[in-house]
Amino acid sequence: MSTQGKSSRPDKVTTQTVVEMKRSGEKISMLTAYDFTMAGIVDSAGIDVILVGDSASNVMAGFDTTIPMTLDHMIYHTSCVVRAVQRALVIADLPFMTYQVTAKEALINAGRMMKEAGAHAVKLEGGKTITETVRKIVDAGIPVMGHLGLTPQSIYKFGTYKVRAKDQKEADQLLQDAKKLEEAGVFSIVLEKIPSELARQVTELVSVPTIGIGAGPNCDGQVLVLHDMLGLNKDFSPRFLRRYSDLHEIMKDAVGRYVYDVKSGDFPNETEQY
């Protein structure tokens, strides 16, 4: 197996590890995963952080948005991933309406994600409106990753998946939100689909790592959806996505050859029977 690009850190990755990586200037690699098999592959390749994203709603369940995901869905997917992982830090999204009502309810749901799924941390979308909630969760001993910029759980509020914070007012608010999240105790912040220059400003403003997706090269790390970067999802081609394989065509070809071999009687042959 190729070791190109594998992390120089062989030990278990923790929230403190990624903070230290920012301080030392080492970039942080992060990908999503949603099941045991794929998580094991990603972990063995040397990824630093695995996000069990509510993007499972799109790539695993076929929904148009992340809104339909429930806490039970996320606990199931996260527990599958955790069982496969030996090294990476596993972070789980808290889905829509599991943390927006009250800080107490959010803490209970975050606790379920840790106790029932075995997550190492949780991720919440939003800025100043959730700082009290973040603080309560962190005070209970649960690490929290923030998420600013394009926040998919708010898609019906935004009405679009276009780049966020292009105007100065929204950019200023995002900078304020990043600082407030840091003060509330987050150990890192995802920056999604914002101008590269703004992402640089946020990264320099806060002491915690920033993880970009569609936010340019100046973040402390990068994240992509696994199914997108492997080419399994053919219908999603944003500017920020780099495809590292074309598994859609590879798998389609393999299945097609299997169908042909079965129908022609070539499979199973004499060496493939008892």
C-alpha positions in Angstrom: 0.0 0.0 0.0 1.3 3.5 -0.8 2.2 5.6 2.2 2.3 8.8 0.2 0.8 11.6 2.2 0.3 9.6 5.3 0.5 11.5 8.6 3.8 11.5 10.5 1.8 11.1 13.7 1.3 7.4 14.4 -0.4 7.9 17.8 -4.1 8.2 18.5 -5.4 11.6 17.4 -7.2 13.7 20.1 -8.7 17.1 20.2 -5.5 18.3 21.8 -3.5 16.8 18.9 -5.3 18.9 16.3 -4.8 22.1 18.4 -1.0 21.2 18.6 -1.0 20.7 14.8 -2.2 24.2 14.3 0.5 25.5 16.6 3.2 23.6 14.8 2.0 24.4 11.3 1.1 20.9 10.3 -2.0 20.7 8.1 -5.0 18.7 9.4 -6.6 16.1 7.1 -10.3 15.3 7.5 -12.8 13.3 5.6 -16.4 12.0 6.2 -17.3 8.4 6.7 -20.6 6.8 7.6 -20.0 3.0 7.9 -17.6 0.4 9.3 -15.9 -0.7 6.1 -15.2 2.7 4.6 -14.2 4.2 8.0 -11.6 1.4 8.4 -10.1 2.1 5.0 -10.0 5.9 5.6 -8.4 5.4 9.1 -5.8 2.9 7.8 -4.8 5.5 5.1 -3.7 7.9 7.8 -6.5 10.4 8.0 -6.3 12.7 11.1 -10.0 13.3 11.6 -13.2 11.5 10.5 -16.4 13.4 10.5 -19.6 11.4 10.7 -21.5 14.1 8.9 -25.3 14.6 8.7 -24.4 14.6 4.9 -25.2 11.0 5.4 -28.7 12.3 4.7 -27.6 13.0 1.1 -25.0 10.4 0.2 -26.4 7.4 2.2 -30.1 8.0 2.4 -30.8 10.0 -0.8 -32.4 13.1 0.7 -32.0 16.5 -0.9 -31.0 18.2 2.4 -29.5 17.2 5.8 -32.7 18.2 7.6 -34.3 14.7 7.7 -31.4 13.2 9.8 -32.4 12.2 13.3 -30.3 11.7 16.4 -30.9 8.0 16.2 -29.7 8.0 12.6 -26.5 9.8 13.6 -25.9 7.5 16.6 -26.2 4.5 14.3 -23.8 5.8 11.7 -21.3 7.1 14.3 -21.2 3.8 16.2 -20.5 1.9 12.9 -17.5 4.3 12.2 -16.1 4.2 15.8 -15.9 0.4 15.7 -13.6 0.5 12.7 -11.3 3.3 13.8 -7.9 2.8 15.5 -6.2 6.2 15.2 -8.4 9.0 13.8 -10.4 11.5 15.9 -14.1 10.8 15.3 -16.4 13.8 15.3 -20.2 13.5 14.9 -22.7 16.1 13.7 -25.6 16.8 16.0 -28.5 16.9 13.5 -31.1 19.6 13.0 -33.2 20.5 16.0 -31.2 18.4 18.5 -29.4 21.5 19.9 -31.4 24.6 18.8 -34.2 24.4 21.3 -32.5 24.6 24.7 -28.9 24.2 26.0 -30.1 21.5 28.4 -31.6 19.4 25.6 -28.5 19.9 23.5 -26.3 18.6 26.4 -28.5 15.5 26.7 -28.3 14.8 23.0 -24.5 15.4 22.9 -24.2 13.0 25.8 -26.1 10.4 24.0 -23.8 10.8 21.0 -20.8 10.2 23.3 -22.3 7.4 25.4 -24.3 5.4 22.8 -22.2 6.0 19.7 -18.7 6.4 21.2 -18.0 9.7 19.4 -14.9 11.6 20.5 -16.5 15.0 19.9 -19.6 16.7 18.4 -20.1 19.4 15.8 -22.7 22.1 15.9 -23.6 24.7 13.2 -23.9 28.4 14.1 -22.3 31.4 15.7 -23.3 33.7 18.6 -26.8 32.2 18.9 -25.3 28.8 20.1 -22.5 30.0 22.3 -24.4 29.3 25.5 -25.1 25.8 24.2 -21.5 25.2 23.3 -20.3 26.4 26.7 -22.7 24.1 28.5 -21.7 21.1 26.4 -18.0 21.8 26.8 -18.4 22.4 30.6 -19.8 18.9 30.8 -16.6 17.5 29.3 -17.7 17.0 25.7 -15.5 18.5 23.0 -17.3 20.7 20.4 -16.3 21.6 16.9 -18.0 24.7 15.5 -19.2 25.3 11.9 -19.6 28.7 10.2 -20.2 30.0 6.7 -22.5 27.9 4.7 -24.4 25.9 7.3 -26.5 23.2 5.5 -29.0 22.8 8.3 -30.1 26.4 7.6 -30.6 25.9 3.9 -34.3 26.9 4.0 -33.2 30.1 5.7 -30.5 30.9 3.2 -32.4 29.4 0.2 -29.2 28.7 -1.7 -25.9 26.8 -1.4 -23.9 29.7 -2.8 -20.8 31.2 -1.2 -21.5 32.9 2.1 -20.1 36.1 3.7 -19.1 37.8 0.4 -20.4 41.2 1.7 -18.6 43.1 4.4 -21.5 42.9 6.9 -21.8 39.2 6.9 -18.0 38.8 6.8 -17.7 41.0 9.9 -20.4 38.9 11.7 -18.6 35.7 10.8 -15.4 37.0 12.3 -17.3 37.9 15.5 -19.0 34.5 15.6 -15.6 32.7 15.2 -14.2 34.6 18.2 -17.3 33.9 20.3 -17.1 30.2 19.5 -13.5 30.2 20.5 -14.4 31.9 23.8 -17.2 29.4 24.4 -14.7 26.6 24.2 -14.7 25.0 20.8 -11.5 23.1 19.9 -11.9 23.8 16.2 -14.1 25.4 13.6 -15.2 24.3 10.1 -15.4 27.1 7.6 -17.6 26.1 4.7 -17.9 27.9 1.3 -16.6 31.4 2.3 -14.0 33.6 0.5 -10.4 32.5 0.8 -9.3 35.8 2.2 -12.0 35.7 4.9 -10.9 32.2 5.9 -7.4 33.4 6.2 -8.5 36.2 8.6 -10.5 33.8 10.7 -7.6 31.4 10.9 -5.3 34.2 12.1 -7.9 35.5 14.5 -8.5 32.4 16.5 -6.1 30.1 18.3 -8.1 26.9 17.5 -7.7 25.1 14.2 -9.9 26.0 11.2 -11.0 23.3 8.8 -12.0 24.5 5.3 -14.3 23.1 2.7 -14.6 25.5 -0.2 -12.7 28.1 1.9 -9.3 28.1 0.2 -5.8 27.0 1.2 -5.3 29.2 4.3 -7.2 27.1 6.8 -5.4 24.9 9.2 -6.9 21.8 7.5 -9.3 20.6 4.9 -12.3 18.4 4.8 -14.3 16.7 1.9 -17.2 14.4 1.7 -15.7 10.9 1.1 -18.2 9.9 -1.6 -17.5 13.1 -3.5 -13.7 12.9 -3.5 -13.8 9.2 -4.5 -16.0 9.9 -7.5 -18.9 7.8 -6.2 -21.2 10.8 -6.5 -21.3 11.9 -10.1 -23.9 14.6 -9.8 -22.0 17.0 -7.5 -19.2 19.0 -9.0 -18.5 22.3 -7.1 -15.4 24.3 -7.8 -13.8 23.2 -4.5 -14.1 19.5 -5.1 -11.0 17.5 -6.2 -11.8 13.9 -7.2 -9.1 11.5 -6.3 -10.7 8.5 -8.0 -13.7 7.5 -10.2 -15.1 4.7 -8.2 -18.5 5.2 -9.8 -17.2 3.9 -13.1 -14.9 1.3 -11.5 -17.7 -0.2 -9.5 -20.2 0.0 -12.4 -17.7 -1.9 -14.6 -17.1 -4.5 -12.0 -20.8 -5.1 -11.5 -21.4 -5.2 -15.2 -18.7 -7.9 -15.7 -20.2 -9.9 -12.8 -23.6 -9.8 -14.5 -22.1 -11.0 -17.8 -20.2 -13.8 -16.1 -23.3 -15.1 -14.3 -25.5 -15.0 -17.3 -22.9 -16.6 -19.5 -22.3 -19.4 -17.0 -18.6 -18.5 -16.5 -19.1 -17.8 -12.8 -18.6 -19.8 -10.8 -16.0 -21.9 -12.6 -14.3 -25.1 -11.4 -12.0 -23.4 -9.0 -14.8 -21.5 -7.4 -16.9 -24.4 -6.2 -16.6 -27.1 -3.5 
